[in-house]
């Protein structure tokens, strides 16, 4: 039951991330405030589960490709949303690095490798 919270949080906060990114495209000028707000939202979105973070990174990568293709076609909405999407992507990568380098992962890896060596 506990693990469902991590996945739900990634999905719900991912929707909020995409809402913030796409809100840039409907504004007359890009908002710096949204760029600053998206950093802690992205850290919280991906910061509690490696699987949830990987899901968000995959979705964000596909979205970045879509934005890049639309920007090549001189789409105004894509030009406005792309910088915020890049900020979210980099922040999600940073969040994943925090999860991977966490001390709990080192302990978990040691336990798993010790169990594998103990098997006949």
DSSP file (Angstrom, degrees, kcal/mol; ACC not computed):
  #  RESIDUE AA STRUCTURE BP1 BP2  ACC     N-H-->O    O-->H-N    N-H-->O    O-->H-N    TCO  KAPPA ALPHA  PHI   PSI    X-CA   Y-CA   Z-CA
    1    1 A X     >        0   0    0      0, 0.0     4,-0.6     0, 0.0     3,-0.4   0.000 360.0 360.0 360.0 -34.9    0.0    0.0    0.0
    2    2 A X  H >>  +     0   0    0      1,-0.2     3,-0.9     2,-0.2     4,-0.8   0.868 360.0  57.4 -65.8 -37.3    2.9    2.3    0.8
    3    3 A X  H 3> S+     0   0    0      1,-0.2     4,-1.5     2,-0.2     3,-0.3   0.786  94.4  66.9 -69.2 -25.1    4.4    2.0   -2.7
    4    4 A X  H 3> S+     0   0    0     -3,-0.4     4,-2.5     1,-0.2    -1,-0.2   0.814  93.4  60.4 -63.8 -29.2    1.3    3.2   -4.4
    5    5 A X  H <X S+     0   0    0     -3,-0.9     4,-2.8    -4,-0.6    -1,-0.2   0.908 102.2  51.7 -64.2 -41.9    1.7    6.6   -2.8
    6    6 A X  H  X S+     0   0    0     -4,-0.8     4,-1.8    -3,-0.3    -1,-0.2   0.914 113.3  43.6 -62.4 -43.3    5.1    7.1   -4.6
    7    7 A X  H  X S+     0   0    0     -4,-1.5     4,-2.1     2,-0.2    -1,-0.2   0.902 114.5  49.6 -70.6 -40.2    3.6    6.2   -8.0
    8    8 A X  H  X S+     0   0    0     -4,-2.5     4,-2.9     1,-0.2     5,-0.3   0.910 109.6  52.1 -63.3 -41.6    0.5    8.3   -7.5
    9    9 A X  H  X S+     0   0    0     -4,-2.8     4,-2.6     1,-0.2     5,-0.3   0.904 109.1  50.1 -62.3 -40.8    2.7   11.3   -6.4
   10   10 A X  H  X S+     0   0    0     -4,-1.8     4,-1.6    -5,-0.2    -1,-0.2   0.905 114.2  44.5 -64.4 -41.0    4.8   11.0   -9.5
   11   11 A X  H  X S+     0   0    0     -4,-2.1     4,-2.0     2,-0.2    -2,-0.2   0.946 117.1  43.5 -69.4 -47.9    1.7   10.9  -11.8
   12   12 A X  H  X S+     0   0    0     -4,-2.9     4,-1.8     1,-0.2    -2,-0.2   0.933 117.8  44.0 -66.1 -45.9   -0.1   13.7  -10.0
   13   13 A X  H  X S+     0   0    0     -4,-2.6     4,-2.4    -5,-0.3    -1,-0.2   0.813 109.9  58.2 -70.3 -27.4    2.9   16.0   -9.7
   14   14 A X  H  X S+     0   0    0     -4,-1.6     4,-2.5    -5,-0.3    -1,-0.2   0.895 104.8  50.1 -65.1 -39.8    3.8   15.1  -13.3
   15   15 A X  H  X S+     0   0    0     -4,-2.0     4,-2.0     1,-0.2    -2,-0.2   0.912 110.9  49.5 -62.0 -41.8    0.5   16.5  -14.5
   16   16 A X  H  X S+     0   0    0     -4,-1.8     4,-2.3     2,-0.2    -2,-0.2   0.890 109.2  52.8 -64.5 -39.1    1.2   19.6  -12.5
   17   17 A X  H  X S+     0   0    0     -4,-2.4     4,-2.4     1,-0.2    -2,-0.2   0.943 110.7  46.1 -59.7 -48.6    4.6   19.9  -14.1
   18   18 A X  H  X S+     0   0    0     -4,-2.5     4,-2.7     1,-0.2    -1,-0.2   0.841 110.1  54.7 -66.1 -32.1    3.2   19.7  -17.6
   19   19 A X  H  X S+     0   0    0     -4,-2.0     4,-1.5     2,-0.2    -1,-0.2   0.910 109.5  47.3 -65.9 -41.2    0.5   22.2  -16.6
   20   20 A X  H  X S+     0   0    0     -4,-2.3     4,-0.7     2,-0.2    -2,-0.2   0.914 113.9  47.8 -64.6 -41.8    3.2   24.7  -15.5
   21   21 A X  H >< S+     0   0    0     -4,-2.4     3,-1.0     1,-0.2     4,-0.5   0.945 114.4  44.3 -65.3 -47.9    5.2   24.1  -18.7
   22   22 A X  H >X S+     0   0    0     -4,-2.7     3,-0.8     1,-0.3     4,-0.6   0.735 100.8  69.4 -73.0 -19.6    2.2   24.5  -21.0
   23   23 A X  H >X S+     0   0    0     -4,-1.5     3,-0.6     1,-0.2     4,-0.5   0.786  90.7  63.5 -67.0 -23.6    1.0   27.5  -19.2
   24   24 A X  H X< S+     0   0    0     -3,-1.0     3,-0.6    -4,-0.7    -1,-0.2   0.829  95.3  59.8 -65.1 -30.6    4.0   29.3  -20.5
   25   25 A X  H <4 S+     0   0    0     -3,-0.8    -1,-0.2    -4,-0.5    -2,-0.2   0.736 104.0  47.9 -74.6 -21.2    2.7   28.9  -24.1
   26   26 A X  H << S+     0   0    0     -4,-0.6    -1,-0.2    -3,-0.6     2,-0.2   0.522  93.1  94.9 -96.5  -5.2   -0.5   30.8  -23.5
   27   27 A X  S << S-     0   0    0     -3,-0.6     3,-0.1    -4,-0.5    53,-0.0  -0.517  77.8-129.6 -83.7 153.4    1.1   33.8  -21.8
   28   28 A X  S    S+     0   0    0      1,-0.2     2,-0.3    -2,-0.2    -1,-0.1   0.908  97.0  15.7 -67.1 -41.3    2.0   36.9  -23.7
   29   29 A X  S    S-     0   0    0     -3,-0.0    -1,-0.2    51,-0.0     2,-0.0  -0.956  96.2 -95.7-129.9 152.0    5.5   36.8  -22.2
   30   30 A X        -     0   0    0     -2,-0.3     2,-0.6    -3,-0.1     3,-0.1  -0.361  37.7-128.3 -65.6 144.1    7.2   33.9  -20.4
   31   31 A X     >  -     0   0    0      1,-0.2     4,-1.2    -2,-0.0     3,-0.1  -0.848  13.3-163.2 -98.7 121.6    7.0   34.1  -16.6
   32   32 A X  H  > S+     0   0    0     -2,-0.6     4,-1.8     1,-0.2     5,-0.2   0.821  91.6  63.9 -68.0 -31.0   10.3   33.8  -14.7
   33   33 A X  H  > S+     0   0    0      1,-0.2     4,-2.5     2,-0.2    -1,-0.2   0.903 100.3  50.4 -60.9 -41.4    8.2   33.0  -11.6
   34   34 A X  H  > S+     0   0    0      1,-0.2     4,-2.2     2,-0.2    -1,-0.2   0.887 107.0  55.2 -64.1 -37.6    7.0   29.7  -13.2
   35   35 A X  H  X S+     0   0    0     -4,-1.2     4,-0.5     1,-0.2    -1,-0.2   0.877 112.5  43.0 -61.4 -36.6   10.6   28.9  -14.1
   36   36 A X  H  X S+     0   0    0     -4,-1.8     4,-0.7     1,-0.2     3,-0.5   0.849 113.4  51.1 -77.7 -34.6   11.5   29.2  -10.4
   37   37 A X  H  X S+     0   0    0     -4,-2.5     4,-1.5     1,-0.2    -2,-0.2   0.845 101.7  62.1 -69.5 -33.0    8.4   27.4   -9.2
   38   38 A X  H  X S+     0   0    0     -4,-2.2     4,-2.5     1,-0.2    -1,-0.2   0.759  92.1  66.8 -69.4 -23.6    9.0   24.4  -11.4
   39   39 A X  H  X S+     0   0    0     -4,-0.5     4,-2.1    -3,-0.5    -1,-0.2   0.976 106.7  36.1 -64.4 -56.6   12.4   23.6   -9.8
   40   40 A X  H  X S+     0   0    0     -4,-0.7     4,-2.5     1,-0.2     5,-0.2   0.862 116.8  55.4 -66.4 -30.6   11.0   22.5   -6.4
   41   41 A X  H  X S+     0   0    0     -4,-1.5     4,-2.4     2,-0.2    -1,-0.2   0.922 109.5  46.3 -64.8 -42.0    8.0   21.0   -8.0
   42   42 A X  H  X S+     0   0    0     -4,-2.5     4,-2.0     2,-0.2    -2,-0.2   0.875 111.6  51.4 -68.4 -36.8   10.2   18.8  -10.2
   43   43 A X  H  X S+     0   0    0     -4,-2.1     4,-1.2    -5,-0.2    -2,-0.2   0.936 114.8  42.5 -64.8 -44.6   12.4   17.8   -7.3
   44   44 A X  H  < S+     0   0    0     -4,-2.5     4,-0.3     1,-0.2    -2,-0.2   0.863 111.2  57.2 -68.2 -35.1    9.4   16.8   -5.2
   45   45 A X  H  < S+     0   0    0     -4,-2.4     3,-0.2     1,-0.2    -2,-0.2   0.902 123.7  21.2 -63.6 -41.3    7.8   15.1   -8.3
   46   46 A X  H >< S+     0   0    0     -4,-2.0     3,-0.5     1,-0.1     7,-0.3   0.430 102.4  88.9-107.0   1.0   10.7   12.8   -8.8
   47   47 A X  T 3< S+     0   0    0     -4,-1.2    -1,-0.1     1,-0.2    -2,-0.1   0.447  83.2  50.9 -85.4   0.9   12.4   12.8   -5.5
   48   48 A X  T 3  S+     0   0    0     -4,-0.3     2,-0.3     1,-0.3    -1,-0.2   0.527 110.7  31.4-115.4  -7.0   10.6    9.9   -3.7
   49   49 A X    <>  -     0   0    0     -3,-0.5     4,-2.5     1,-0.1    -1,-0.3  -0.952  54.3-150.2-155.4 128.8   10.8    7.0   -6.1
   50   50 A X  H  > S+     0   0    0     -2,-0.3     4,-2.5     2,-0.2     5,-0.2   0.910 106.0  48.1 -63.5 -40.5   13.4    5.9   -8.7
   51   51 A X  H  > S+     0   0    0      2,-0.2     4,-2.3     1,-0.2    -1,-0.2   0.919 112.2  47.8 -66.7 -43.8   10.6    4.3  -10.8
   52   52 A X  H  > S+     0   0    0      2,-0.2     4,-2.3     1,-0.2    -1,-0.2   0.895 112.7  49.4 -63.2 -39.9    8.4    7.4  -10.6
   53   53 A X  H  X S+     0   0    0     -4,-2.5     4,-2.9    -7,-0.3    -2,-0.2   0.911 110.2  50.3 -66.2 -42.2   11.3    9.6  -11.5
   54   54 A X  H  X S+     0   0    0     -4,-2.5     4,-2.3     2,-0.2    -2,-0.2   0.895 109.6  51.9 -63.2 -39.5   12.2    7.4  -14.5
   55   55 A X  H  X S+     0   0    0     -4,-2.3     4,-2.4     2,-0.2    -2,-0.2   0.942 112.3  45.3 -59.4 -48.4    8.6    7.6  -15.6
   56   56 A X  H  X S+     0   0    0     -4,-2.3     4,-2.8     1,-0.2    -2,-0.2   0.895 111.9  51.8 -64.6 -40.1    8.6   11.4  -15.4
   57   57 A X  H  X S+     0   0    0     -4,-2.9     4,-2.4     2,-0.2    -1,-0.2   0.897 110.0  49.7 -63.2 -39.1   12.0   11.6  -17.2
   58   58 A X  H  X S+     0   0    0     -4,-2.3     4,-2.2     2,-0.2    -2,-0.2   0.936 113.3  45.4 -64.5 -46.0   10.7    9.4  -20.0
   59   59 A X  H  X S+     0   0    0     -4,-2.4     4,-2.3     1,-0.2    -2,-0.2   0.911 113.8  49.7 -62.7 -41.8    7.6   11.5  -20.4
   60   60 A X  H  X S+     0   0    0     -4,-2.8     4,-2.6     2,-0.2    -2,-0.2   0.871 108.6  53.1 -67.0 -36.4    9.6   14.7  -20.2
   61   61 A X  H  X S+     0   0    0     -4,-2.4     4,-2.1     2,-0.2    -1,-0.2   0.930 110.6  46.5 -63.7 -45.1   12.0   13.4  -22.9
   62   62 A X  H  X S+     0   0    0     -4,-2.2     4,-2.2     1,-0.2    -2,-0.2   0.897 113.0  50.2 -62.7 -39.4    9.2   12.6  -25.2
   63   63 A X  H  X S+     0   0    0     -4,-2.3     4,-2.8     2,-0.2    -2,-0.2   0.885 108.5  52.1 -66.6 -38.9    7.7   16.1  -24.5
   64   64 A X  H  X S+     0   0    0     -4,-2.6     4,-2.7     2,-0.2    -1,-0.2   0.893 108.9  50.4 -64.0 -39.4   11.0   17.7  -25.2
   65   65 A X  H  X S+     0   0    0     -4,-2.1     4,-2.6     2,-0.2    -2,-0.2   0.928 111.3  48.9 -62.7 -44.3   11.3   15.9  -28.6
   66   66 A X  H  X S+     0   0    0     -4,-2.2     4,-2.4     1,-0.2    -2,-0.2   0.924 112.9  47.3 -60.2 -45.2    7.8   17.1  -29.4
   67   67 A X  H  X S+     0   0    0     -4,-2.8     4,-2.5     2,-0.2    -2,-0.2   0.907 111.5  50.8 -63.4 -41.3    8.6   20.7  -28.4
   68   68 A X  H  X S+     0   0    0     -4,-2.7     4,-1.9     2,-0.2    -2,-0.2   0.918 111.2  47.9 -63.8 -43.1   11.9   20.6  -30.4
   69   69 A X  H  X S+     0   0    0     -4,-2.6     4,-0.8     1,-0.2    -1,-0.2   0.904 113.9  47.3 -64.0 -40.5   10.0   19.3  -33.5
   70   70 A X  H  <>S+     0   0    0     -4,-2.4     5,-2.1     1,-0.2     3,-0.3   0.855 108.9  54.4 -69.1 -33.9    7.4   22.0  -33.1
   71   71 A X  H ><5S+     0   0    0     -4,-2.5     3,-1.9     1,-0.2    -1,-0.2   0.874 101.9  58.0 -67.1 -35.8   10.0   24.7  -32.6
   72   72 A X  H 3<5S+     0   0    0     -4,-1.9    -1,-0.2     1,-0.3    -2,-0.2   0.794 104.0  53.1 -62.3 -26.4   11.6   23.7  -35.9
   73   73 A X  T 3<5S-     0   0    0     -4,-0.8    -1,-0.3    -3,-0.3    -2,-0.2   0.174 122.9-109.4 -92.5  17.3    8.3   24.4  -37.5
   74   74 A X  T < 5 +     0   0    0     -3,-1.9     2,-0.5     1,-0.2    -3,-0.2   0.840  55.0 171.7  58.7  38.9    8.3   27.9  -35.9
   75   75 A X     >< -     0   0    0     -5,-2.1     4,-1.7     1,-0.2    -1,-0.2  -0.690  26.1-152.2 -79.4 124.6    5.5   27.1  -33.5
   76   76 A X  H  > S+     0   0    0     -2,-0.5     4,-1.7     1,-0.2     5,-0.2   0.888  92.3  54.3 -66.6 -40.6    5.2   30.0  -31.0
   77   77 A X  H  > S+     0   0    0      1,-0.2     4,-1.9     2,-0.2    -1,-0.2   0.875 108.4  49.8 -64.1 -35.9    3.8   27.9  -28.2
   78   78 A X  H  > S+     0   0    0      1,-0.2     4,-2.2     2,-0.2    -1,-0.2   0.881 107.2  54.0 -70.4 -37.2    6.8   25.5  -28.4
   79   79 A X  H  X S+     0   0    0     -4,-1.7     4,-0.5     1,-0.2    -1,-0.2   0.862 112.5  44.7 -63.7 -35.0    9.3   28.4  -28.3
   80   80 A X  H  < S+     0   0    0     -4,-1.7     4,-0.5     1,-0.2    -2,-0.2   0.863 118.3  41.8 -76.1 -36.0    7.7   29.7  -25.1
   81   81 A X  H  X S+     0   0    0     -4,-1.9     4,-2.1    -5,-0.2     5,-0.2   0.737  95.8  78.3 -85.6 -23.6    7.4   26.3  -23.4
   82   82 A X  H  X S+     0   0    0     -4,-2.2     4,-2.3     1,-0.2     5,-0.2   0.893  90.7  50.5 -59.2 -46.8   10.8   24.8  -24.3
   83   83 A X  H  X S+     0   0    0     -4,-0.5     4,-2.0     1,-0.2    -1,-0.2   0.905 112.7  47.4 -60.2 -39.4   13.0   26.6  -21.8
   84   84 A X  H  > S+     0   0    0     -4,-0.5     4,-2.2     1,-0.2    -1,-0.2   0.881 110.9  51.8 -68.1 -37.3   10.7   25.7  -18.9
   85   85 A X  H  X S+     0   0    0     -4,-2.1     4,-2.4     2,-0.2    -2,-0.2   0.876 108.6  51.2 -65.6 -37.2   10.6   22.1  -20.1
   86   86 A X  H  X S+     0   0    0     -4,-2.3     4,-2.6     2,-0.2     5,-0.2   0.905 108.9  51.1 -66.2 -40.8   14.4   22.0  -20.2
   87   87 A X  H  X S+     0   0    0     -4,-2.0     4,-2.2     1,-0.2    -2,-0.2   0.928 111.9  47.2 -60.7 -44.9   14.6   23.4  -16.6
   88   88 A X  H  X S+     0   0    0     -4,-2.2     4,-2.4     2,-0.2    -2,-0.2   0.904 111.9  50.7 -63.6 -41.8   12.2   20.7  -15.5
   89   89 A X  H  X S+     0   0    0     -4,-2.4     4,-2.2     2,-0.2    -2,-0.2   0.932 111.8  46.0 -62.5 -47.2   14.2   18.0  -17.3
   90   90 A X  H  X S+     0   0    0     -4,-2.6     4,-2.3     1,-0.2    -1,-0.2   0.892 112.7  51.1 -64.3 -39.2   17.5   19.0  -15.8
   91   91 A X  H  X S+     0   0    0     -4,-2.2     4,-2.5    -5,-0.2    -1,-0.2   0.894 109.0  50.7 -66.2 -39.3   15.9   19.2  -12.3
   92   92 A X  H  X S+     0   0    0     -4,-2.4     4,-2.2     2,-0.2    -2,-0.2   0.889 109.6  51.1 -64.5 -38.2   14.4   15.7  -12.7
   93   93 A X  H  X S+     0   0    0     -4,-2.2     4,-2.2     2,-0.2    -2,-0.2   0.917 110.5  49.0 -61.9 -42.9   17.9   14.5  -13.7
   94   94 A X  H  X S+     0   0    0     -4,-2.3     4,-2.0     1,-0.2    -2,-0.2   0.900 109.9  51.6 -62.7 -41.5   19.3   16.1  -10.6
   95   95 A X  H  X S+     0   0    0     -4,-2.5     4,-2.0     1,-0.2    -1,-0.2   0.888 108.9  50.7 -63.0 -39.8   16.6   14.5   -8.5
   96   96 A X  H  X S+     0   0    0     -4,-2.2     4,-2.6     2,-0.2    -1,-0.2   0.888 107.7  53.0 -65.5 -39.0   17.4   11.1   -9.9
   97   97 A X  H  X S+     0   0    0     -4,-2.2     4,-2.5     2,-0.2    -2,-0.2   0.894 107.3  52.3 -63.0 -38.6   21.1   11.6   -9.1
   98   98 A X  H  < S+     0   0    0     -4,-2.0     4,-0.5     1,-0.2    -2,-0.2   0.925 111.4  46.9 -61.5 -43.9   20.1   12.4   -5.5
   99   99 A X  H >< S+     0   0    0     -4,-2.0     3,-0.7     1,-0.2     6,-0.2   0.913 114.1  46.6 -64.0 -42.7   18.1    9.2   -5.4
  100  100 A X  H 3< S+     0   0    0     -4,-2.6    -2,-0.2     1,-0.2    -1,-0.2   0.887 115.4  45.0 -68.7 -38.9   20.9    7.1   -6.9
  101  101 A X  T 3< S+     0   0    0     -4,-2.5    -1,-0.2    -5,-0.2    -2,-0.2   0.405  84.5 124.4 -87.5   3.4   23.6    8.5   -4.7
  102  102 A X    X>  -     0   0    0     -3,-0.7     3,-1.2    -4,-0.5     4,-1.0  -0.346  69.9-124.3 -64.3 142.9   21.6    8.3   -1.5
  103  103 A X  H 3> S+     0   0    0      1,-0.3     4,-1.8     2,-0.2     5,-0.2   0.794 108.2  65.3 -59.6 -28.4   23.3    6.3    1.3
  104  104 A X  H 3> S+     0   0    0      1,-0.2     4,-2.3     2,-0.2    -1,-0.3   0.839  97.5  55.4 -64.9 -30.7   20.3    4.0    1.6
  105  105 A X  H <> S+     0   0    0     -3,-1.2     4,-2.5    -6,-0.2    -1,-0.2   0.883 104.9  52.2 -68.0 -37.7   21.0    2.7   -1.9
  106  106 A X  H  X S+     0   0    0     -4,-1.0     4,-2.1     2,-0.2    -2,-0.2   0.918 111.8  46.4 -63.9 -42.5   24.6    1.8   -1.0
  107  107 A X  H  X S+     0   0    0     -4,-1.8     4,-2.1     2,-0.2    -2,-0.2   0.918 112.7  49.5 -65.0 -43.7   23.3   -0.2    2.0
  108  108 A X  H  X S+     0   0    0     -4,-2.3     4,-2.3     1,-0.2    -2,-0.2   0.890 110.1  51.2 -63.0 -40.0   20.6   -1.9   -0.1
  109  109 A X  H  X S+     0   0    0     -4,-2.5     4,-2.5     1,-0.2    -1,-0.2   0.894 109.3  50.6 -65.1 -40.4   23.2   -2.8   -2.8
  110  110 A X  H  X S+     0   0    0     -4,-2.1     4,-2.2     2,-0.2    -2,-0.2   0.908 111.1  48.4 -64.0 -41.8   25.5   -4.4   -0.2
  111  111 A X  H  X S+     0   0    0     -4,-2.1     4,-2.1     2,-0.2    -2,-0.2   0.922 112.7  48.0 -64.7 -44.0   22.6   -6.5    1.3
  112  112 A X  H  X S+     0   0    0     -4,-2.3     4,-2.0     1,-0.2    -2,-0.2   0.920 113.0  47.1 -64.8 -43.6   21.6   -7.7   -2.2
  113  113 A X  H  X S+     0   0    0     -4,-2.5     4,-1.9     1,-0.2    -1,-0.2   0.868 111.2  52.3 -68.5 -33.7   25.1   -8.6   -3.2
  114  114 A X  H  X S+     0   0    0     -4,-2.2     4,-1.4    -5,-0.2    -1,-0.2   0.889 109.5  49.9 -66.7 -38.1   25.7  -10.4    0.1
  115  115 A X  H  X S+     0   0    0     -4,-2.1     4,-0.8     1,-0.2    -2,-0.2   0.880 109.8  50.7 -66.2 -38.2   22.5  -12.4   -0.4
  116  116 A X  H  < S+     0   0    0     -4,-2.0     3,-0.5     1,-0.2    -2,-0.2   0.882 110.3  49.1 -68.0 -37.7   23.6  -13.4   -3.9
  117  117 A X  H  < S+     0   0    0     -4,-1.9    -1,-0.2     1,-0.2    -2,-0.2   0.793 106.4  57.4 -72.3 -26.3   27.0  -14.5   -2.7
  118  118 A X  H  < S+     0   0    0     -4,-1.4    -1,-0.2    -5,-0.1    -2,-0.2   0.687  86.8  96.1 -78.2 -17.5   25.4  -16.6    0.1
  119  119 A X     <        0   0    0     -4,-0.8    -3,-0.0    -3,-0.5    -4,-0.0  -0.463 360.0 360.0 -73.0 144.0   23.3  -18.6   -2.4
  120  120 A X              0   0    0     -2,-0.1    -1,-0.1     0, 0.0    -3,-0.1   0.494 360.0 360.0 -74.0 360.0   24.7  -22.0   -3.5
